[in-house]
Amino acid sequence: MPVSGKQKYIFLDSHFWLLISGWRRRGLAALLGICAAAALPPFYILPLLIPAFAGLFLLVQHAANRRQAFFDGWWWGLGHFTVGLYWICISLWVEPEKFAWLTPFALFGVPSVLAIYIGLVTLALKSCGSRVASCGQRAVLFALFWVSAEYLRAHLFTGFPWNLIGYVWTVSAATLQLASVAGIYGLGWITVLAATMPALFLLENGKASAKLLNICTALLLLSVELFGVVRLESHPTHYTDVKVRIIQANIPQSLKWEPQAALKGLREHIRLTQSTGLDSVKLVLWPETAVPYYVMSDSHLTQDLGGILPQDALLITGGLRGHSYSFSYNDGRVEAWNSVFAIDKNGKVIAEYDKHHLVPFGEYIPLRNILPVEAVAANMGDFSRGVGPRTLAINPYPSFSPLVCYEAIFPDEATDGTERARWLFSLTDDAWFGVSSGPYQDFQMARVRAVEQGLPLLRAANTGISGVIDAYGRIEAYLPLEKQGVLDLYLPEWEAQRTIYIRFPLASILFLVGINIGFLYISSNKAGAIL
């Protein structure tokens, strides 16, 4: 916003720090991005959201031109994603002789690309400055641009919706209930709006519209919190009669695929499964690739696995699916799938699912003919891709939708959208990321899928965090990171009706559009007369 005359001298006196340039400006923007990362799981320092977003908004408002505004956002994003995603580098040191050299590219390269989305937000904000006179209206548009960029990040180039800003509210089960209406993007919009509004007190010199906007934002947050409290109190957790056992064997990733260690790890899963109380268990859940071999129905392997089960029980586990016991390659792609199998007492595979949303550079290499690197997690060439989300119906048990690791972070891919599942099964192997922020973030993101879908989510993770989450996002039980254990619990009930977010996707959009229009009106100079 251009400043002239007497106001210019006031600005220089009270806000001179915004005029910094060069490395100081870049450093400040990166530091603000780091503040936002500290508000996400597992740290939850929510007050830092205000300097993070209000500070970025102020920087852009006083950027000299669009180019500077873009790089204000880009440097913010670089700091934010570097701190938020540092744990990616840990996976490269599981096999350091192969992948350690990629550490600088993972630490700074990935954040550099993701930061472009933030740069586009601040570029759009600066571009609308000459057309939108009110700072309050620009603040509202800032939140709208932010959520739009997050949506694009979740869908473009296979998508990477990790650490969307709305996940800061996983700290509060009550606030999280808004996801049942507006999804994670609605939570993100409110987050950015509320964190940006304090900047108006500096920009508008105490105008009535700035006070009104901040009051309305506070009331909106209060309404969301009250809605969440009422929703949780009105829907206590109820359980089915299906007893579930979740196994967390805590197998080190460096040993998982070694021939002798792989067999030992499989035996450890079997030992934990056969611990006290198995007779009453109906579903045994193992994590992603808990069976580090090809799984083929009625083989000696599946018969041995079925033999550990009580009558009428099922083992649902991750494993490899292929056409034979030996890997075959097709143009650099291994003919194998990262899959989920349901195995009955007789060793028969009665249902299976192939992971369809693979991890770029982890399970396959984009542009393989150009990039001379191996997939980190595939360990044998690119995995093949499954056909898409599926609901697995296995009578007499409630049908479920499997989400293999990375798939749980995609809001639009939790179920197949046709036959409604009764629960979600998230199975993962976060051992790649050691004791870091990554497993905590992954657990909390999967938790939001339960609220959006109105379905309980059960999670089996090799090294943790495994847990049982009800249809309202309440954590009923969990096993901590890097702790071996067994978790026995009855399957929670699902919501009788699909959530508004699922039943009426257009309603979620209209909800955000309606609130945006309301705030844009309140932020107009005319609305200031209300106070």
C-alpha positions in Angstrom: 0.0 0.0 0.0 1.6 3.3 -1.0 2.1 5.8 1.8 2.5 9.6 1.2 2.7 12.9 2.9 2.4 13.0 6.7 1.5 9.3 6.8 4.9 8.5 5.3 6.8 9.9 8.2 4.5 8.2 10.7 5.2 4.9 8.9 8.9 5.4 8.9 8.8 6.2 12.6 6.7 3.3 13.8 7.2 0.6 11.1 10.7 1.2 9.7 11.6 -2.5 10.2 9.3 -3.3 7.3 11.5 -1.3 4.9 14.5 -3.6 5.4 15.9 -5.1 2.2 18.4 -7.6 1.0 19.4 -10.5 3.2 17.7 -9.0 6.3 14.3 -9.0 4.5 14.9 -12.5 3.2 16.0 -13.7 6.6 12.9 -12.1 8.3 10.6 -13.8 5.8 12.2 -17.2 6.4 12.0 -16.7 10.1 8.3 -16.0 9.9 7.8 -19.2 7.9 9.7 -21.1 10.6 7.3 -19.6 13.2 4.3 -21.2 11.2 6.1 -24.6 11.1 6.5 -24.4 14.9 2.7 -24.2 15.2 2.2 -27.5 13.4 2.4 -31.0 15.0 4.2 -32.0 17.2 5.0 -28.6 18.7 1.7 -26.7 18.5 3.1 -23.3 19.4 -0.1 -21.6 18.1 0.7 -18.0 19.2 3.5 -18.0 16.6 0.9 -18.1 13.9 0.2 -14.4 14.4 3.7 -13.1 13.7 4.0 -15.7 10.9 1.0 -14.6 8.9 0.5 -11.0 10.1 4.2 -10.4 9.5 4.1 -11.9 6.0 1.0 -9.8 5.2 2.7 -6.6 6.4 5.8 -7.4 4.3 3.8 -7.9 1.2 1.7 -4.8 1.7 4.9 -2.7 1.8 6.8 -4.6 -0.9 8.3 -2.3 -3.6 6.9 -4.3 -6.5 5.4 -7.7 -7.4 8.8 -9.3 -7.8 9.7 -8.4 -4.2 6.3 -9.6 -3.0 6.8 -13.0 -4.7 10.1 -13.5 -3.1 8.8 -12.4 0.3 6.5 -15.4 0.0 9.1 -17.7 -1.5 11.6 -17.1 1.4 8.8 -17.5 3.9 8.0 -20.9 2.3 11.6 -21.9 2.2 11.9 -21.4 6.0 8.6 -23.0 6.6 9.1 -26.2 4.5 12.7 -26.7 5.4 11.9 -26.9 9.1 8.6 -28.7 8.6 10.0 -31.4 6.2 13.6 -31.8 7.5 12.8 -35.4 8.4 12.7 -36.5 4.7 16.5 -36.4 4.9 16.5 -39.1 7.6 15.2 -41.7 5.1 18.3 -41.1 2.9 20.6 -42.3 5.7 18.9 -45.7 6.1 21.2 -46.7 3.1 23.8 -43.9 3.2 26.0 -45.5 0.6 23.2 -45.1 -1.9 21.3 -42.0 -1.0 23.2 -39.8 1.5 24.4 -37.6 -1.3 20.8 -36.5 -2.0 20.5 -34.9 1.5 21.1 -31.3 0.3 18.5 -31.7 -2.4 15.9 -33.1 0.0 16.7 -30.5 2.7 16.5 -27.5 0.4 15.4 -28.6 -3.0 12.0 -29.9 -2.0 11.2 -26.8 0.1 12.4 -24.6 -2.7 9.8 -26.0 -5.1 7.0 -26.0 -2.5 7.8 -22.4 -1.6 6.7 -21.4 -5.1 3.1 -21.9 -4.0 3.6 -19.4 -1.2 5.3 -17.0 -3.6 2.2 -17.2 -5.9 0.0 -16.3 -2.9 1.9 -13.2 -2.1 2.2 -12.3 -5.8 -1.6 -12.5 -6.1 -2.0 -10.5 -3.0 0.3 -7.7 -4.2 -1.4 -7.8 -7.7 -4.8 -7.1 -6.2 -3.5 -4.2 -4.1 -4.3 -1.5 -6.6 -7.8 -2.9 -7.2 -8.8 -3.4 -3.5 -8.6 -0.3 -1.5 -9.3 -1.8 2.0 -6.5 -3.6 3.9 -9.2 -5.6 5.5 -10.5 -6.9 2.2 -6.9 -7.8 1.2 -6.6 -9.7 4.5 -9.7 -11.8 3.6 -8.4 -12.4 0.1 -5.0 -13.4 1.5 -6.7 -16.3 3.4 -8.7 -17.2 0.2 -5.5 -17.2 -1.9 -3.7 -19.3 0.7 -6.3 -22.0 0.7 -6.5 -22.0 -3.1 -2.7 -22.5 -3.2 -3.0 -25.4 -0.7 -5.6 -27.0 -2.9 -3.4 -26.7 -5.9 -0.5 -28.2 -3.9 -2.7 -31.1 -3.0 -3.5 -31.9 -6.7 -0.8 -30.6 -9.1 2.0 -32.9 -10.1 0.5 -35.9 -8.2 0.0 -33.6 -5.2 1.8 -33.1 -1.9 -0.7 -31.8 0.8 1.7 -32.4 3.7 1.4 -29.9 6.6 -1.6 -27.9 5.3 -1.9 -25.1 7.8 -5.3 -26.3 9.1 -3.5 -29.2 10.8 -2.4 -26.9 13.6 -5.9 -27.5 15.0 -5.2 -31.2 15.7 -4.2 -29.8 19.1 -8.0 -29.3 19.8 -10.5 -32.1 19.1 -13.3 -29.5 19.4 -11.9 -27.1 16.8 -11.2 -30.0 14.6 -14.9 -30.7 14.2 -15.2 -28.0 11.6 -13.5 -30.5 9.2 -16.8 -32.4 9.2 -18.3 -29.4 7.4 -15.6 -27.6 5.6 -12.7 -30.1 5.5 -9.1 -29.3 6.2 -9.2 -26.4 3.7 -11.9 -24.7 5.7 -9.8 -25.0 8.9 -6.9 -23.6 6.9 -8.9 -20.5 5.8 -10.0 -19.7 9.3 -6.4 -20.1 10.5 -4.9 -17.7 8.1 -7.7 -15.2 8.5 -7.4 -15.2 12.3 -3.6 -15.0 12.3 -3.6 -12.1 9.7 -6.2 -9.9 11.3 -4.0 -8.3 14.0 -1.9 -6.7 11.2 -4.9 -4.4 10.5 -4.3 -2.5 13.7 -0.9 -1.4 12.3 -2.1 -0.8 8.8 -5.3 1.1 9.4 -4.4 3.2 12.5 -7.4 2.1 14.6 -10.1 2.3 11.9 -13.5 1.0 13.0 -13.4 -1.6 10.2 -10.2 -3.1 11.6 -11.8 -3.4 15.0 -14.9 -4.9 13.6 -13.1 -7.4 11.5 -11.0 -8.6 14.5 -14.2 -8.9 16.6 -16.0 -10.9 13.9 -13.0 -13.2 13.5 -12.9 -13.8 17.3 -16.6 -14.6 17.2 -16.1 -16.9 14.3 -13.4 -18.8 16.2 -15.6 -19.0 19.3 -18.5 -20.3 17.2 -16.3 -23.0 15.7 -15.1 -24.0 19.2 -18.7 -24.1 20.5 -19.8 -26.1 17.6 -17.1 -28.6 18.2 -17.8 -28.9 21.9 -21.5 -29.5 21.4 -20.8 -32.0 18.6 -18.4 -34.0 20.8 -20.7 -34.0 23.8 -23.6 -35.0 21.7 -21.8 -38.0 20.2 -19.9 -40.0 22.8 -17.9 -42.9 21.5 -19.7 -46.2 21.0 -18.1 -49.5 20.1 -19.1 -52.5 17.9 -18.6 -56.1 19.1 -15.6 -56.5 16.7 -12.4 -56.8 18.8 -9.3 -55.6 17.0 -5.6 -56.3 17.7 -3.0 -53.9 16.3 0.6 -55.0 16.2 3.5 -52.6 16.4 6.7 -54.7 16.1 9.1 -51.8 16.0 11.4 -53.3 13.4 14.4 -51.0 12.5 14.2 -50.0 8.8 17.8 -50.8 8.2 17.1 -54.5 9.0 13.7 -54.9 7.6 14.7 -56.1 4.1 17.8 -58.1 4.9 17.0 -61.8 4.3 17.7 -63.2 7.8 16.4 -60.1 9.6 13.2 -60.1 7.4 12.3 -63.6 8.6 13.1 -62.6 12.2 10.8 -59.5 11.8 8.0 -61.7 10.5 8.3 -64.0 13.4 8.2 -61.0 15.8 4.8 -60.0 14.3 3.6 -63.6 14.8 4.8 -63.7 18.4 3.1 -60.4 19.3 -0.1 -61.5 17.6 -0.2 -64.7 19.6 0.1 -62.9 23.0 -2.6 -63.3 25.7 -6.2 -62.6 24.7 -6.0 -63.6 21.0 -9.0 -66.0 21.3 -11.5 -63.1 21.4 -9.9 -61.1 18.6 -11.7 -60.9 15.2 -9.3 -58.6 13.3 -5.5 -58.6 13.5 -3.9 -55.5 11.9 -0.3 -55.5 10.8 1.5 -52.4 9.3 2.7 -51.7 5.8 4.9 -54.4 4.3 4.9 -56.2 7.6 5.2 -59.3 5.5 8.4 -58.5 3.5 7.7 -61.2 0.9 5.3 -61.8 -2.0 1.9 -62.8 -0.6 0.1 -65.4 -2.7 -3.1 -67.1 -1.7 -3.0 -70.7 -0.3 0.8 -70.6 -0.3 2.9 -72.0 2.5 3.4 -68.5 3.7 -0.3 -67.5 3.9 -1.2 -70.9 5.4 1.3 -70.3 8.2 -0.1 -66.8 8.7 -3.7 -68.1 8.8 -2.7 -70.8 11.2 -2.0 -68.3 14.0 -5.5 -66.9 13.9 -8.5 -68.0 16.1 -11.6 -69.3 14.3 -13.5 -66.7 12.2 -10.7 -64.1 12.6 -8.9 -62.3 9.8 -5.3 -61.0 9.4 -5.1 -57.7 7.5 -1.5 -56.9 6.7 0.7 -55.0 4.3 2.9 -57.0 1.9 4.1 -57.3 -1.6 2.0 -58.5 -4.5 3.5 -59.8 -7.7 3.1 -62.4 -10.5 5.7 -64.7 -9.1 8.2 -65.1 -6.3 10.9 -63.4 -8.3 10.9 -59.7 -9.3 10.4 -59.0 -13.0 11.1 -55.7 -14.6 9.3 -53.8 -17.4 11.1 -50.7 -18.6 12.7 -50.1 -15.2 9.5 -50.7 -13.3 9.3 -53.7 -11.1 6.1 -55.8 -11.5 5.2 -55.6 -7.9 2.7 -53.7 -5.8 2.7 -52.4 -2.3 -0.5 -54.0 -1.2 -2.9 -54.9 1.6 -4.2 -58.4 2.1 -7.0 -59.9 4.2 -6.0 -63.6 5.1 -8.4 -66.0 6.7 -7.9 -68.9 9.1 -7.3 -71.3 6.1 -4.5 -69.2 4.6 -6.7 -67.9 1.8 -6.4 -64.2 0.6 -10.0 -63.2 0.5 -9.5 -59.5 -0.3 -6.6 -57.4 -1.5 -5.8 -53.8 -2.4 -2.9 -52.2 -4.2 -1.5 -48.8 -3.2 -2.4 -46.4 -6.0 -0.9 -43.1 -4.8 2.8 -43.8 -4.8 5.5 -41.6 -3.2 7.5 -39.7 -5.8 11.2 -40.6 -5.5 10.3 -43.0 -2.7 8.3 -45.7 -4.5 8.8 -44.5 -8.1 11.0 -42.1 -10.0 9.2 -39.4 -12.1 10.9 -38.9 -15.5 12.9 -42.1 -14.9 14.5 -41.8 -18.3 16.1 -38.5 -17.3 16.8 -38.8 -13.6 19.6 -41.2 -12.8 18.5 -42.1 -9.3 16.8 -45.1 -7.5 13.5 -45.0 -5.6 14.4 -44.8 -1.9 11.7 -47.1 -0.5 11.1 -49.4 -3.4 14.6 -50.8 -3.1 14.2 -52.8 -6.3 12.9 -50.4 -9.0 9.6 -48.5 -9.3 6.5 -50.1 -7.7 3.5 -50.5 -9.9 0.4 -48.4 -9.2 -3.0 -49.7 -8.2 -6.3 -48.7 -9.8 -7.5 -46.3 -7.0 -9.3 -46.2 -3.7 -11.4 -49.2 -2.8 -13.9 -50.3 -0.2 -13.2 -53.9 0.9 -16.3 -55.7 2.0 -15.6 -58.9 4.0 -18.7 -60.5 5.6 -19.6 -60.6 8.4 -17.2 -57.7 9.3 -17.7 -54.0 8.6 -16.3 -52.9 5.3 -13.2 -50.8 5.3 -11.1 -48.5 3.1 -7.3 -49.2 3.2 -4.9 -46.2 3.2 -1.3 -47.2 2.7 1.0 -44.7 4.4 1.2 -41.6 2.1 -2.4 -42.1 0.9 -3.8 -41.0 4.3 -2.8 -37.3 3.7 -5.1 -36.8 0.6 -8.5 -35.6 1.7 -10.2 -36.6 -1.5 -8.9 -40.1 -1.7 -9.8 -41.6 1.7 -12.7 -43.7 0.2 -13.8 -44.7 -3.3 -16.9 -42.4 -3.1 -19.4 -45.1 -4.0 -20.1 -47.8 -1.4 -19.5 -46.3 2.0 -16.9 -47.9 4.1 -17.5 -48.4 7.9 -13.9 -47.7 9.0 -10.6 -46.6 7.6 -7.4 -48.6 8.0 -4.2 -46.6 7.8 -1.1 -48.8 7.6 2.3 -47.3 7.4 6.0 -47.8 7.9 7.3 -44.5 9.4 10.5 -46.2 10.5 12.1 -44.4 7.5 11.9 -41.2 9.5 13.2 -42.3 12.9 12.3 -40.2 15.9 11.4 -36.9 14.2 8.4 -34.7 13.5 7.4 -36.8 10.5 5.6 -39.7 12.2 3.7 -37.3 14.5 2.6 -35.2 11.5 1.6 -38.3 9.6 -0.5 -39.6 12.5 -2.4 -36.3 13.0 -3.1 -35.9 9.3 -4.6 -39.3 9.1 -6.7 -38.4 12.2 -8.4 -35.6 10.3 -9.6 -38.0 7.6 -11.7 -39.7 10.4 -13.4 -36.3 11.1 -14.0 -35.5 7.5 -15.4 -38.9 6.7 -17.3 -39.5 9.9 -15.5 -42.9 10.2 -13.3 -44.4 12.8 -9.6 -44.8 11.7 -7.3 -47.6 12.9 -3.6 -47.2 12.3 -0.9 -49.8 12.3 2.6 -48.4 12.1 5.8 -50.5 12.2 7.6 -48.2 14.7 4.6 -46.0 15.6 2.5 -44.2 16.0 -0.3 -46.8 16.0 -3.7 -46.0 17.3 -7.5 -46.1 17.3 -9.4 -42.9 16.5 -13.1 -42.6 16.6 -15.4 -41.1 14.0 -15.0 -37.6 15.7 -11.2 -37.6 15.8 -10.9 -38.6 19.5 -7.8 -40.7 20.1 -9.1 -43.7 22.0 -5.7 -45.5 22.4 -2.3 -45.4 20.9 1.2 -46.9 21.0 4.0 -44.3 21.2 6.8 -43.9 18.7 9.6 -46.6 18.7 7.8 -48.8 21.3 7.0 -52.4 20.6 3.5 -53.4 21.7 0.0 -54.8 21.1 -3.1 -52.7 21.1 -6.5 -54.4 21.8 -9.7 -52.4 21.4 -13.2 -52.8 20.1 -13.8 -51.1 16.7 -15.6 -47.8 17.3 -19.0 -47.1 15.7 -19.1 -44.9 12.6 -21.4 -42.0 12.1 -24.9 -43.0 11.0 -24.9 -40.4 8.2 -22.1 -39.2 6.0 -20.7 -35.9 7.1 -21.7 -32.6 5.4 -18.3 -32.5 3.9 -18.9 -35.8 2.2 -22.6 -35.6 1.4 -22.6 -32.0 0.2 -19.2 -31.0 -1.2 -20.8 -28.0 -2.8 -22.1 -26.9 0.6 -18.5 -26.9 2.0 -17.5 -24.6 -0.9 -20.5 -22.4 -0.4 -19.8 -22.2 3.3 -16.3 -20.7 2.6 -17.6 -18.5 -0.2 -20.4 -17.2 2.1 -18.1 -16.4 4.9 -15.7 -14.7 2.5 -18.4 -12.5 1.1 -19.5 -11.6 4.6 -16.0 -10.6 5.7 -15.4 -8.7 2.5 -18.4 -6.7 3.2 -17.5 -6.1 6.8 -14.0 -5.0 5.7 -15.4 -2.4 3.3 -15.1 1.2 4.4 -18.9 1.5 4.5 -19.2 -1.3 7.1 -17.0 0.7 9.4 -20.1 2.8 10.2 -21.5 -0.2 12.2 -19.2 0.8 15.0 
